[in-house]
Amino acid sequence: MDSLAGYDSMGIVEVEPMPGYTDLITRASTVMLGAMRDCSACGLDFSKRTLLDNAYITWTEIGLFFVCAVMWTQIRRGLTQCLFKPFAQWCGLQPQDIDKMPESAWKLIFYTMSWSYSTYLLFFTNYTFFHNPPSVFYDWQSGMTVPTDIAFAYLIQGSFYGHSIYATVYMDAWRKDSTVMVVHHVITLALITFSYAFRFHNIGLLVLFLHDINDIQLEFTKLNVYFKTRGGGYYLIHDILSNMGSVSFSITWFWFRLYWFPLKVLYATCVSSLQAVPNIPFYFFFNFLLLTLLCMNIYWFLFIVAFVVKVLTGQMKDVKDLREYEGEDGAQRAAALLNAQGQQQQTEDAGHLNHCAETSLNNSAEWKHNQNGVTKEKHL
């Protein structure tokens, strides 16, 4: 594949076949090494000039970002106080689940909405980015106009992550990795902002589509875990749905993040971008961030696989996150669990499965609860 596919002699768009992993590794490494050899002028001064010459964002867009970030915060606060918490209390959820349920409900609603909109743009409009990823760079120009529908998707996502920085500190249940999550939200917001400013919005839309679906399944699974044991009873339907959600989460994690993401997105950004735009700005910067994202996806998938293997081989009899009780041995953890709650076995299973679901995305478990700036110990 020596040249970028575009239009044939009849003016019909030619669709490049999706490469395999071997093609990705060999072609991407060859192109990137060649680009490094050719970049004799690369350096800090060159990067500053490129930033000033190619970054386009208006004060109106910045103002809309802050307005929408505040809007998300107020909507979530209103839903939590008027709907989520009253409903959780009415259902008789356990106290720790009443604190966590509003967070998952809010995220499930948002990610379902944002992913549905991305799906609509990619499959029900004239955009060919999913079926022909190299097309994200067709006719690319510095400072080009961003289509209104894609700009709206960026405003939704960018303002949500701006809200999430605040929410992680003041609204979410505080976890041992909450500081890391704040850093993650800052980096994500930076990626969204820079990709918009440099007009890489087409590939950004594809990246968002390939990642948001896992958040939907994660929050769906967690909600069913919370509702599995409530009001002193055990509900089999939520147990079944949580198990189905866990299986679906694992499958789509591989399919979307480890198959489609590298073969569609990374091949387009590493190979097709230079073929379409030989002097495309910040080529190494954005590809480095996307490759880092792929490494994180691989790490988390290995963590998920290792967990499943332990359960299937009997090394772990119960689904649980051992790091929840950091600093205690297994016997102490079991005694603390039994003495503190006096739960039935079904209740323990619900809590353990919840820990697994949260760990597979957040790389940590919960220890403290931070609500409106007040920190208190988490009783498990």
ChimeraX attribute file (.defattr): number of C-alpha atoms within 10 A of each C-alpha:
attribute: neighborCount
match mode: 1-to-1
recipient: residues
	/A:1	11
	/A:2	8
	/A:3	9
	/A:4	20
	/A:5	19
	/A:6	16
	/A:7	11
	/A:8	9
	/A:9	6
	/A:10	6
	/A:11	8
	/A:12	9
	/A:13	14
	/A:14	13
	/A:15	16
	/A:16	15
	/A:17	12
	/A:18	17
	/A:19	15
	/A:20	13
	/A:21	13
	/A:22	10
	/A:23	14
	/A:24	20
	/A:25	15
	/A:26	10
	/A:27	18
	/A:28	19
	/A:29	14
	/A:30	13
	/A:31	15
	/A:32	17
	/A:33	12
	/A:34	11
	/A:35	16
	/A:36	11
	/A:37	8
	/A:38	10
	/A:39	11
	/A:40	8
	/A:41	9
	/A:42	10
	/A:43	9
	/A:44	9
	/A:45	10
	/A:46	10
	/A:47	15
	/A:48	10
	/A:49	10
	/A:50	15
	/A:51	16
	/A:52	9
	/A:53	13
	/A:54	18
	/A:55	17
	/A:56	16
	/A:57	15
	/A:58	8
	/A:59	8
	/A:60	8
	/A:61	12
	/A:62	13
	/A:63	11
	/A:64	13
	/A:65	21
	/A:66	17
	/A:67	12
	/A:68	19
	/A:69	23
	/A:70	17
	/A:71	15
	/A:72	21
	/A:73	18
	/A:74	13
	/A:75	11
	/A:76	22
	/A:77	17
	/A:78	12
	/A:79	15
	/A:80	20
	/A:81	12
	/A:82	11
	/A:83	12
	/A:84	22
	/A:85	20
	/A:86	15
	/A:87	16
	/A:88	21
	/A:89	16
	/A:90	11
	/A:91	14
	/A:92	17
	/A:93	21
	/A:94	17
	/A:95	12
	/A:96	15
	/A:97	23
	/A:98	19
	/A:99	21
	/A:100	19
	/A:101	24
	/A:102	26
	/A:103	21
	/A:104	22
	/A:105	19
	/A:106	17
	/A:107	17
	/A:108	20
	/A:109	13
	/A:110	20
	/A:111	21
	/A:112	16
	/A:113	15
	/A:114	20
	/A:115	21
	/A:116	15
	/A:117	17
	/A:118	22
	/A:119	18
	/A:120	12
	/A:121	20
	/A:122	19
	/A:123	13
	/A:124	11
	/A:125	9
	/A:126	8
	/A:127	15
	/A:128	18
	/A:129	20
	/A:130	21
	/A:131	15
	/A:132	19
	/A:133	25
	/A:134	27
	/A:135	26
	/A:136	25
	/A:137	24
	/A:138	16
	/A:139	9
	/A:140	16
	/A:141	14
	/A:142	15
	/A:143	15
	/A:144	14
	/A:145	10
	/A:146	15
	/A:147	10
	/A:148	9
	/A:149	12
	/A:150	18
	/A:151	16
	/A:152	13
	/A:153	19
	/A:154	22
	/A:155	21
	/A:156	18
	/A:157	22
	/A:158	24
	/A:159	23
	/A:160	24
	/A:161	22
	/A:162	22
	/A:163	22
	/A:164	22
	/A:165	21
	/A:166	16
	/A:167	21
	/A:168	20
	/A:169	19
	/A:170	17
	/A:171	22
	/A:172	20
	/A:173	24
	/A:174	24
	/A:175	21
	/A:176	17
	/A:177	15
	/A:178	19
	/A:179	13
	/A:180	14
	/A:181	18
	/A:182	18
	/A:183	12
	/A:184	14
	/A:185	20
	/A:186	16
	/A:187	14
	/A:188	17
	/A:189	20
	/A:190	15
	/A:191	17
	/A:192	22
	/A:193	19
	/A:194	19
	/A:195	19
	/A:196	23
	/A:197	20
	/A:198	22
	/A:199	23
	/A:200	21
	/A:201	23
	/A:202	23
	/A:203	23
	/A:204	20
	/A:205	23
	/A:206	22
	/A:207	20
	/A:208	18
	/A:209	22
	/A:210	23
	/A:211	18
	/A:212	19
	/A:213	20
	/A:214	23
	/A:215	20
	/A:216	23
	/A:217	25
	/A:218	24
	/A:219	25
	/A:220	22
	/A:221	29
	/A:222	28
	/A:223	23
	/A:224	23
	/A:225	28
	/A:226	26
	/A:227	25
	/A:228	25
	/A:229	26
	/A:230	18
	/A:231	13
	/A:232	10
	/A:233	12
	/A:234	16
	/A:235	14
	/A:236	12
	/A:237	12
	/A:238	19
	/A:239	22
	/A:240	15
	/A:241	17
	/A:242	28
	/A:243	16
	/A:244	13
	/A:245	22
	/A:246	20
	/A:247	15
	/A:248	15
	/A:249	23
	/A:250	18
	/A:251	13
	/A:252	17
	/A:253	23
	/A:254	15
	/A:255	13
	/A:256	18
	/A:257	22
	/A:258	17
	/A:259	15
	/A:260	17
	/A:261	22
	/A:262	21
	/A:263	20
	/A:264	24
	/A:265	24
	/A:266	23
	/A:267	24
	/A:268	25
	/A:269	24
	/A:270	24
	/A:271	22
	/A:272	26
	/A:273	22
	/A:274	19
	/A:275	20
	/A:276	21
	/A:277	14
	/A:278	11
	/A:279	12
	/A:280	18
	/A:281	18
	/A:282	15
	/A:283	16
	/A:284	15
	/A:285	10
	/A:286	17
	/A:287	17
	/A:288	13
	/A:289	14
	/A:290	20
	/A:291	14
	/A:292	12
	/A:293	14
	/A:294	17
	/A:295	13
	/A:296	13
	/A:297	19
	/A:298	16
	/A:299	12
	/A:300	18
	/A:301	20
	/A:302	13
	/A:303	16
	/A:304	19
	/A:305	14
	/A:306	12
	/A:307	18
	/A:308	16
	/A:309	13
	/A:310	14
	/A:311	15
	/A:312	11
	/A:313	9
	/A:314	10
	/A:315	10
	/A:316	13
	/A:317	10
	/A:318	14
	/A:319	20
	/A:320	21
	/A:321	21
	/A:322	16
	/A:323	16
	/A:324	19
	/A:325	18
	/A:326	10
	/A:327	9
	/A:328	13
	/A:329	10
	/A:330	11
	/A:331	9
	/A:332	12
	/A:333	16
	/A:334	13
	/A:335	11
	/A:336	16
	/A:337	16
	/A:338	15
	/A:339	10
	/A:340	11
	/A:341	12
	/A:342	12
	/A:343	12
	/A:344	12
	/A:345	10
	/A:346	15
	/A:347	20
	/A:348	20
	/A:349	19
	/A:350	23
	/A:351	21
	/A:352	18
	/A:353	24
	/A:354	25
	/A:355	22
	/A:356	22
	/A:357	26
	/A:358	18
	/A:359	21
	/A:360	22
	/A:361	16
	/A:362	17
	/A:363	15
	/A:364	20
	/A:365	24
	/A:366	21
	/A:367	20
	/A:368	15
	/A:369	23
	/A:370	20
	/A:371	17
	/A:372	12
	/A:373	11
	/A:374	9
	/A:375	13
	/A:376	12
	/A:377	10
	/A:378	14
	/A:379	13
	/A:380	17
